[in-house]
Amino acid sequence: MRMSWGVAALLLGLPGVSGAAWAQLAPSPDAPPVSTAPAQPEDDQSVATFKLQVNLVDLFFTVKDKQGNLVPHLTRDDCTVSEDKQPQKLKTFVAETHLPLTLGILLDTSGSQTRVLPLEQDVGGQFLSRVLTQKDEAFLISFDVNVDLLQDFTNSARLLNRAMGKAEINTAGGNGAAGIPGAGGGTVPTIGAPKGTLLYDAVVLASNEKMNQETGRKAMILLTDGEDEGSVHKPREAIAAAQKNNVIVYTILIADRGLFSGNYGPFGYSGYSAMKQLTEETGGRLIDVGNNGKKLQDAFQQIEDELRTQYEASYTPSNTKLDGTFRRLAVECRGDGMKVQVTRGYYATPPEN
């Protein structure tokens, strides 16, 4: 399934145009109710999300020792949770290794990915075959001069791999595609600067149009060099969209630096700092692999391990007001050098009717 968001991305930036007016994607048929609690993560290599119900906070977090190894066997007595510095009484605390996962893969198909796209398709396909279970679901989006849905929600790694294998490089000149502008086949009509790589628009669209109907653990993996050109949305808006929909964002920085070294300058990727901020503020992590296939495999393995090694704790907040304010969270676990990877907090927003 290939559906372009190229023109729709432009409309997002126009006053008075609602998402519902132009959205071309229906939510997953089995999608659960919308979670209304946005997240802000610990400034760390964090893997965390939560959901806010009417009077209950469900918090997901991981713990690493001082060597950076995941710690999977803690108990309720080992950890404490505070909200706005006030201790909270835990209702539940369990170690979860196979929680259902909603996953979005965002694949950069701009010109800078020409030589590494086959590697991404191969290793990414292997990752999906390993990580997806019958309880999980995933979708695949490509972004270049357009934002295209290549495969809607499915738990079939075969369908996702097939869609990933069909991804093609597409530049403003239409390389790798032909046909209708804005539908995966050429330049999107633009106002102002030309389109090039709609990275931030892709994150906003994936968050607001795909992840917004999902609950529980939600993660997004970007395969990109971090360079954006022509997005209507700014980095801060991409971060906010992911946070409002409780999406953990991982970025695997990948590109052929030899072929496109002039694009990155003497200090590497110019998009590095923006990608670092995007991942850290949404609870994910930035992993730089260059164009090294072994590092790419390792990156996917690390993400898989982190997503599958989490704790779930729930509590009823001592502050029961649903006034939309931001509540800061802190989780501490006993042990030498234990580091908890958790969101910075949540917004106490009333659930939608």
C-alpha positions as CSV (number, residue, x, y, z in Angstrom):
1,M,0.0,0.0,0.0
2,R,1.5,3.3,-1.1
3,M,-0.2,6.6,-0.2
4,S,1.4,10.0,-0.5
5,W,1.2,12.7,2.1
6,G,3.2,15.2,0.1
7,V,0.5,17.7,-0.6
8,A,-1.1,17.0,2.7
9,A,2.1,18.0,4.5
10,L,1.9,21.4,2.9
11,L,-1.7,21.9,4.2
12,L,-0.6,21.3,7.8
13,G,1.2,24.6,7.7
14,L,-1.9,26.6,6.5
15,P,-4.2,28.3,9.0
16,G,-7.6,27.0,9.3
17,V,-6.9,23.6,7.7
18,S,-7.6,20.8,10.2
19,G,-6.0,17.4,10.1
20,A,-9.3,15.7,9.6
21,A,-9.9,17.7,6.4
22,W,-7.0,16.2,4.5
23,A,-6.0,13.1,6.3
24,Q,-5.9,10.3,3.8
25,L,-5.3,7.4,6.3
26,A,-7.9,5.6,8.4
27,P,-6.7,4.4,11.8
28,S,-6.1,0.7,12.3
29,P,-9.4,-1.2,12.3
30,D,-8.6,-2.7,15.7
31,A,-7.2,0.5,17.2
32,P,-7.9,1.0,20.9
33,P,-9.0,4.3,22.4
34,V,-6.6,7.3,22.1
35,S,-4.1,7.8,24.9
36,T,-4.1,11.4,25.9
37,A,-0.9,11.7,28.0
38,P,2.1,13.2,26.2
39,A,5.6,12.4,27.3
40,Q,8.9,14.1,28.1
41,P,11.8,11.8,28.8
42,E,14.8,11.7,31.0
43,D,17.8,13.3,29.4
44,D,19.5,10.0,28.9
45,Q,19.5,7.0,26.6
46,S,15.9,6.4,27.7
47,V,13.2,4.0,26.7
48,A,10.0,4.9,28.3
49,T,6.4,5.7,27.8
50,F,3.2,5.8,29.9
51,K,-0.5,6.2,29.5
52,L,-2.8,8.3,31.6
53,Q,-6.2,6.9,32.4
54,V,-8.9,8.8,34.4
55,N,-7.3,8.2,37.7
56,L,-4.3,6.0,37.0
57,V,-0.8,6.5,35.6
58,D,0.8,3.5,33.9
59,L,4.5,4.0,33.6
60,F,6.9,2.0,31.5
61,F,10.7,2.2,32.2
62,T,13.9,0.4,31.9
63,V,16.9,0.1,34.2
64,K,20.6,-0.2,33.4
65,D,23.5,-0.9,35.7
66,K,26.7,1.2,35.7
67,Q,28.1,-0.9,32.8
68,G,25.0,0.0,30.7
69,N,23.6,-3.5,30.9
70,L,19.8,-3.9,31.2
71,V,18.6,-5.0,34.6
72,P,15.5,-7.3,34.2
73,H,14.8,-8.8,37.7
74,L,13.9,-5.9,40.1
75,T,10.9,-6.0,42.4
76,R,8.4,-3.4,43.7
77,D,10.6,-3.0,46.8
78,D,13.6,-2.0,44.7
79,C,12.0,1.1,43.1
80,T,10.2,4.3,44.1
81,V,8.2,6.7,42.0
82,S,7.6,10.4,42.7
83,E,5.4,13.0,41.0
84,D,6.4,16.6,41.4
85,K,8.7,15.4,44.2
86,Q,5.8,13.8,46.0
87,P,6.2,10.0,46.7
88,Q,3.5,7.9,45.1
89,K,2.1,4.6,46.3
90,L,2.4,1.9,43.6
91,K,-0.6,-0.2,42.8
92,T,1.2,-2.6,40.5
93,F,4.8,-3.4,39.6
94,V,5.7,-6.1,37.1
95,A,8.6,-6.9,34.8
96,E,7.3,-7.1,31.3
97,T,9.3,-8.7,28.5
98,H,6.6,-9.3,25.8
99,L,4.2,-6.3,26.0
100,P,2.4,-5.6,22.8
101,L,4.3,-3.1,20.7
102,T,3.2,-0.6,18.1
103,L,6.1,0.2,15.8
104,G,6.6,2.7,13.0
105,I,9.6,2.5,10.6
106,L,10.4,5.8,8.8
107,L,12.7,5.2,5.9
108,D,14.7,8.1,4.4
109,T,14.6,7.7,0.6
110,S,16.3,11.0,-0.4
111,G,19.3,11.1,-2.6
112,S,21.8,10.9,0.2
113,Q,20.6,7.3,1.0
114,T,21.3,6.0,-2.5
115,R,24.1,3.6,-1.5
116,V,22.8,2.6,1.9
117,L,19.2,2.0,1.1
118,P,19.8,-1.7,0.1
119,L,21.6,-2.2,3.5
120,E,18.7,-0.7,5.3
121,Q,16.2,-2.8,3.5
122,D,18.1,-6.0,4.3
123,V,18.9,-5.4,7.9
124,G,15.6,-3.7,8.7
125,G,13.8,-6.6,7.2
126,Q,15.7,-9.0,9.5
127,F,14.8,-6.9,12.5
128,L,11.1,-6.9,11.7
129,S,11.1,-10.6,11.2
130,R,12.6,-11.1,14.7
131,V,10.7,-8.5,16.7
132,L,7.1,-8.7,15.5
133,T,4.8,-11.2,17.2
134,Q,1.1,-11.8,16.7
135,K,0.3,-9.2,19.4
136,D,2.3,-6.5,17.7
137,E,1.7,-4.2,14.8
138,A,3.9,-2.0,12.6
139,F,3.7,0.3,9.6
140,L,6.3,1.6,7.1
141,I,6.7,5.1,5.8
142,S,9.2,6.5,3.4
143,F,10.1,10.2,3.2
144,D,11.9,12.3,0.6
145,V,10.2,15.0,-1.4
146,N,7.0,13.3,-0.3
147,V,5.9,11.4,2.7
148,D,4.4,8.0,1.6
149,L,2.7,5.2,3.5
150,L,4.3,2.1,2.0
151,Q,2.5,-0.4,4.4
152,D,-0.3,0.2,6.8
153,F,-0.5,-1.5,10.2
154,T,0.1,-5.2,10.1
155,N,1.8,-7.9,12.2
156,S,3.1,-9.6,9.0
157,A,6.9,-9.2,8.7
158,R,6.5,-10.6,5.1
159,L,4.2,-7.7,4.1
160,L,6.5,-5.1,5.7
161,N,9.6,-6.6,4.1
162,R,7.9,-6.6,0.7
163,A,7.0,-3.0,1.0
164,M,10.5,-2.1,2.3
165,G,12.0,-3.9,-0.7
166,K,10.0,-1.8,-3.1
167,A,11.2,1.5,-1.6
168,E,13.0,3.7,-4.1
169,I,15.2,6.8,-4.0
170,N,13.2,9.8,-4.9
171,T,14.7,13.3,-5.3
172,A,13.2,16.7,-6.3
173,G,14.0,15.7,-9.8
174,G,12.0,12.5,-9.5
175,N,14.9,10.1,-9.4
176,G,13.7,6.5,-8.8
177,A,10.1,7.4,-9.5
178,A,7.8,8.7,-12.2
179,G,4.3,9.8,-12.4
180,I,2.1,12.3,-10.6
181,P,3.8,15.0,-8.6
182,G,3.1,14.6,-4.9
183,A,2.2,10.9,-5.2
184,G,5.7,9.3,-5.1
185,G,6.5,10.4,-8.6
186,G,8.2,13.8,-8.6
187,T,8.3,17.2,-7.1
188,V,5.6,18.3,-4.8
189,P,4.2,21.8,-5.7
190,T,5.8,24.1,-3.1
191,I,5.5,27.6,-1.7
192,G,8.9,29.1,-0.9
193,A,11.9,26.8,-0.5
194,P,12.0,23.6,-2.6
195,K,11.3,20.3,-1.0
196,G,14.1,17.9,-0.4
197,T,13.8,15.6,2.6
198,L,10.6,16.0,4.6
199,L,11.9,14.4,7.8
200,Y,10.1,16.5,10.4
201,D,6.8,16.4,8.4
202,A,7.1,12.6,8.3
203,V,7.5,12.5,12.1
204,V,4.5,14.8,12.6
205,L,2.3,12.9,10.2
206,A,3.3,9.4,11.6
207,S,2.6,10.6,15.1
208,N,-0.7,12.4,14.5
209,E,-2.2,10.2,11.8
210,K,-1.0,6.7,12.8
211,M,0.1,6.6,16.4
212,N,-2.7,8.8,17.7
213,Q,-5.2,5.9,17.8
214,E,-2.9,3.5,19.5
215,T,-2.2,2.9,23.3
216,G,0.5,1.1,25.2
217,R,4.1,0.9,24.1
218,K,4.7,2.9,20.9
219,A,8.0,3.4,19.2
220,M,9.2,5.0,16.0
221,I,12.6,4.1,14.3
222,L,14.0,6.7,11.8
223,L,16.6,5.4,9.3
224,T,18.1,8.7,8.1
225,D,21.2,10.9,8.0
226,G,19.2,13.5,10.0
227,E,19.1,16.1,7.2
228,D,15.8,17.9,6.7
229,E,15.1,20.1,3.7
230,G,11.7,21.7,3.0
231,S,9.6,20.5,5.9
232,V,6.7,22.7,6.9
233,H,7.2,21.6,10.5
234,K,10.1,22.5,12.7
235,P,12.1,20.1,15.0
236,R,10.2,21.4,18.1
237,E,6.9,20.6,16.4
238,A,8.1,17.1,15.6
239,I,9.1,16.5,19.2
240,A,5.8,17.8,20.4
241,A,3.8,15.6,18.1
242,A,5.7,12.5,19.3
243,Q,5.3,13.5,22.9
244,K,1.6,14.2,22.7
245,N,1.1,10.7,21.2
246,N,3.4,9.0,23.7
247,V,5.8,7.8,21.0
248,I,9.4,6.8,21.7
249,V,11.6,7.9,18.8
250,Y,14.9,6.2,17.9
251,T,17.1,7.5,15.2
252,I,19.7,5.3,13.4
253,L,22.0,7.8,11.7
254,I,23.1,6.2,8.4
255,A,24.5,7.5,5.2
256,D,27.4,7.1,2.8
257,R,29.7,9.8,4.1
258,G,32.2,9.1,1.3
259,L,29.7,9.8,-1.5
260,F,28.0,12.7,0.3
261,S,30.8,14.0,2.5
262,G,30.3,17.5,1.1
263,N,26.8,17.5,2.5
264,Y,27.8,17.0,6.1
265,G,30.7,19.3,6.6
266,P,33.9,18.8,8.7
267,F,32.0,17.9,11.8
268,G,29.7,15.2,10.4
269,Y,26.0,15.3,10.0
270,S,24.5,18.8,10.4
271,G,21.3,17.1,11.6
272,Y,23.0,15.3,14.4
273,S,22.0,17.7,17.2
274,A,18.4,17.9,16.1
275,M,18.1,14.1,16.0
276,K,19.7,13.8,19.4
277,Q,17.2,16.2,20.8
278,L,14.3,14.5,19.1
279,T,15.3,11.1,20.5
280,E,16.2,12.2,24.0
281,E,13.1,14.3,24.5
282,T,10.8,11.5,23.4
283,G,12.5,8.8,25.4
284,G,14.5,7.1,22.7
285,R,18.1,7.1,21.6
286,L,20.4,8.2,18.8
287,I,22.7,5.6,17.3
288,D,25.3,6.6,14.6
289,V,26.2,3.7,12.3
290,G,27.7,5.5,9.3
291,N,27.4,3.0,6.5
292,N,28.6,0.0,8.5
293,G,26.4,-3.0,8.2
294,K,27.6,-4.7,11.4
295,K,26.9,-1.5,13.4
296,L,23.4,-1.3,11.8
297,Q,22.7,-4.8,12.9
298,D,23.9,-4.0,16.4
299,A,21.8,-0.9,16.5
300,F,18.6,-2.8,15.7
301,Q,19.5,-5.4,18.3
302,Q,20.0,-2.8,21.0
303,I,16.6,-1.2,20.2
304,E,14.9,-4.7,20.2
305,D,16.5,-5.5,23.6
306,E,15.4,-2.2,25.2
307,L,11.9,-2.4,23.9
308,R,11.6,-5.9,25.2
309,T,13.0,-5.3,28.7
310,Q,10.8,-2.9,30.5
311,Y,9.0,-2.6,33.9
312,E,5.4,-1.5,34.2
313,A,4.3,0.4,37.3
314,S,1.0,2.0,38.0
315,Y,-0.3,4.4,40.6
316,T,-3.1,6.8,41.4
317,P,-1.7,10.3,41.5
318,S,-1.9,12.1,44.9
319,N,-2.7,15.2,42.8
320,T,-6.0,14.1,41.3
321,K,-6.6,17.3,39.2
322,L,-6.9,16.8,35.5
323,D,-6.0,20.4,34.7
324,G,-3.6,19.9,31.8
325,T,-0.5,20.8,33.7
326,F,2.8,19.0,33.3
327,R,3.7,16.6,36.1
328,R,7.3,15.8,36.6
329,L,8.2,12.1,37.3
330,A,11.2,10.5,38.9
331,V,11.9,6.8,39.4
332,E,14.7,5.5,41.5
333,C,15.9,1.9,41.9
334,R,18.2,0.6,44.5
335,G,21.6,-0.8,43.5
336,D,25.1,0.3,42.7
337,G,25.1,2.8,39.8
338,M,21.5,1.9,38.7
339,K,20.3,4.3,36.1
340,V,16.5,4.5,35.4
341,Q,15.5,5.4,31.8
342,V,12.1,7.0,32.1
343,T,10.1,9.9,30.8
344,R,10.4,13.2,32.5
345,G,6.7,13.4,33.1
346,Y,3.2,13.7,31.7
347,Y,0.4,16.1,31.1
348,A,-2.7,15.6,33.4
349,T,-5.2,16.0,30.6
350,P,-8.8,14.9,30.8
351,P,-9.6,12.0,28.5
352,E,-11.5,12.8,25.3
353,N,-15.1,11.9,25.2
